[in-house]
Amino acid sequence: MPETGAEISIAAALGEAARQLELGGIPHARREATALWAACGGIRPAEVFLRREEVADRATAASFWEAVQRRSSGAPFAYVVGRTSFRNVELETDPRALIPRPETEGLVELVLRWAAAAGQAGGVAADIGTGCGCIALSLAIEGPFEAVLAVDISPDAVALARGNVARLRPRVPVEVRLGDLLQPLGNRRSRVIVANPPYLTAAEWEALDPAVKAYEPRLALASGADGLVATAAILAGAGGLLEPGGLLALEIDERRAAAAQGFATAHGWREVTIHLDLFGRPRYLLAHPS
């Protein structure tokens, strides 16, 4: 890392950063360095390339070297830059909540397709375990719902989600409530209940890559010895909280898709279907109340 205050071109900074990132075991180090500079400078990665021969702005360079150090030590990219993209929104994110995954975008897509096919606007969409608010905000911005209710058991995640709601100001109201799973919904019925609950076993949590285990909240990932505690609780209680003809949409672990489907059938859900993610894995459970 260059001395503080030393003048250096953007290209030279990227080269030095790439070497440091490689030593930290970060793949595609040059691409990561470019993305970090873009994030710190508030520009697009393509613009970094076009300006590579310019002398690095000192304020941007200071933020950049700090980001490189954190990323080299293993911190996830999204936490280092403090934001991440999810479908059509950019969300602030930090260790208070799980980093949204591409698989969860597929869950939102299934809900939106169902709502479009139903041809009815209005009703409430409830997001259980909202984290940073990615599902709730996507449904509020893209969906036909009149309101969205988001729930999380973590006060830190609730604060993060509320901050994203305030910043993005979706066209329909999004209320973020603190509480465990379905409890904060009270007696209010929803048109759709959607959740990406924790679904790893305790053993799987222990075996996670350090880049996940050391930074992302266990509360959002692990769910008991069998990984099904939260999923089973939602399947047991959500039926009475949905409008007639409503939808329950869950993200599930591919290794426990059959077990989740069995729980749904045992609790009287009808038209229980399992859908594949972009990688061909059984990832989503859709069901309707009896």
N, C-alpha and C positions, 0 to 999 in steps of 0.2 A: 504494500500500500504506500503510495507516495507520501512525502512529508506534508503536514498541514500547511496550506498556503502556497504550496508549489504549483506553478502553472503546468498544465498538462492538457493535451488534446483529448477530445472525446474518444478518438480511436485508441490512443495509448491507455486511457483509463479502462476501456473495454477489454483490451488485451491483458492488462494486469489483473483485472477482476476475473476474467475467464480462467487464468492460471490459478487464482485463489479458490475459485469454485470447483475446479477440477481436483485440487488437493483435498477439498471437502467431500469429494465423492458425488458431486452434482453432475448428472448427465447433461449433454448438450449445453456445456458451460457457456459458450459464446452466445448462444441464443438467450440463455438465462440472463447473462450480463446486459444484453441489449434490452430485454424486457424490463429489467430492474431500472436501467437508466431512463427508459421511457416513462415508467411509473413515477420515478422521483422527479422527473422534469415536466410531467404533465403533457407529454407529447406521444405521438404514435411511434411504434418501433421503426416503421419505414422512414420517419423523419430523423430518427437517430442516425441511420445510415447516411442520409443526405447531408447531415451536419457533422459528420465524423471528424473532419479536419479542423473544426473550430476549437478554440480553447474552451475547456470546460468551465462553466459557471461555478463559482466557488460554493455557493449555497447548495446547488444541485449535487455537486461533487461530494460535499460533506454528507448529505442524505444518502447518496449512492454508496459510499464506502461503508456507512453504518449498515445499510441493507445487505451489502455483499457479505459483511462479517456475520450477520444473523443467518443469512441463507447458507453460508458455508458451514455454519455450526449445526445445520439440520432443520432450522425453522421452516415450515411450509411457506411457499411463495406467497400464497394469499394472506397469511398472517404478516409476512414481512412488509408487503405493500399496503396492507390494511383494507383491501377490497377484492372482490371477485365478481365475475359475470355469471349470471344465471338466466337463461332464456333471453328476455328482452330488457333485463334490468342489471344495473351494477350496484352491488351491495357492499356496505361496509362490513368487514368481518375481522374477527380477532379470536383469541383463545376462549372467549366466553361461550362460543357456539361452534358446532361442527362446520367444517368447510363444505358447502353444497357440492354434490357430485353430479356428473352428467346423467347417471341413472335416474336421479330424482327429477330431472327435467322430463324424462319419459313418463313418470307418474303424473305430472301435471298435464302432459299432452293427452293421456288417456282420459283424465277428468274433463278436459275441455272438449274432446271429441264426443264424450257421452252427453255433455250439456248441449252441444250443438245438435246432436241427433235427436235429443228430447224436444228441441224446439221451443223451450219455455224459458223465458227470462225471469229473473228475480230469485228470491229465496236466499238463504244463508249458506255459505260455505265455511266449514269449520276445519281448521288445520291443527292437528294435535301433535305437540312436540315441534313447535315452529322454528326453534333455533334462531338464526339471524332473520327469519321472516321470509325466506325465499319462496316457499310454496304459497303462503298467504298473499304476498304481494303480487305474484304472478297471476293468481286467480282473480285478484282485485283488478288488475290492469287488463288482463286478456279475457276474463270470463264474463258471463252474462248475469252474475249474481248482484243482488242489491246490497249485500254486506258480507264482510268476512270477519270471522272470529278466530283468533290465533291464541294458542295455549302453550305454555311451557312451564315445567316444574322448577327451572333454574331462574332465580332472580336476575342473574347476570345476562342470561340469554334474553329474558323479557326486556331488559333495558336496551340491549343491542337491537332487538327487533323493533321496539318503539322508536329508536333513533332512525332506523331505516324507513319506517312508515312516515315519520315526520319529514325526512329529507325528500322522499319520492312523491309524497302527497298523491296517492292514487285517487282515481275518479270516484270510487265508492269507499265508504268508511271501513277501516280495518281497526278492530279493537284487539289489543293484546292483553291477555289475562294471565295471571300467575296461578299455577295449580297443577295437580297431578292428573295427567291423561284427560279423561272425560269429565272429571268432577267440576271444573270451572264452567262447563256448558250449562249447568243448572237444568232447568226444564225446557230450555229453548230448543225447538226442533230445527234441524238443518236439512237443506236439500241434499247436501253432500258432506260427508266426513272423510277427510283425507289425512293420512299420517305416514311419516317415515320414522317409525319408532326404532329404538335401539334393538338390535337383533343378533348380536354376537354372544356366544357363550363366554363364561368366565375364562375358560381355557384359551379360547380364541383371542380374547382381549390380551391375555398375558403373552401370546405369541405374535402380536402385531409388530409391524415394522416400527422401529423407534421414532421415525419421522411422524408417525401418527400417534403412537402411544404416549410419547413425551409431551405432545403439544395439544392434542384435541381432547375434549372432555369425555371421560369415561362414561358419565351419565348419559351421553347421547349415543353411545356405541354398544355397551354391554347390558344384557337383560337376563341375569340369572344364570343358573347352571346349564339350562337348556337353550338359552337365547330367545325364549318364547314368552317370557313373563308379560312384557308390555303388549305384544301382539294378542295373546290370549285374553288379556283384560279388555282390550278394545273390542275384540270380537264378542266378548260376553256382555258388554254394556252398551254398545253403540246402536243396536237395533231399535231400542225404544226412544232414541234421540233423533231418528231420521223421519222425515216426512214419508208418507206412502209413496212408493215408487222411487225413493231416494237411492243414493249410491254410497257405499263404503269402498274406499280405495286405499290400499295399503302397499307400501314397499316392503318386501320380505327378503329373507336370505335364501339364496338359491338352494342351499343344502337342506332347508326346512320348508320348502314350498308345499310338499305333500302333507306335512304335519299341520301347517297353517290352514290348508284347505280342509283337512279333517276337523280341526277346531271349528271352522266356520260352519261346516255341515252339522256338526254336533250341536251348535247353538242356534240352529234353525234358519240360517241364512239360505237364500235361494239364488239360483243362477250364479253359483260360485265359479269363477273362472280364473285361471292363471295365465298371465301374459309374459312374453319374453322381452328382455331389454335389447339394446342395440348389439350386444355381444352374444345374443342367442341364449341367455340364461333365464330361467324362470324367476322373475323379479317382482311381479306385481300381482296382487290379489284384488279382484273386483267382486262385489257381492251386493245383493239387494235384501232388504228386510222382509221377513215373512208376513 
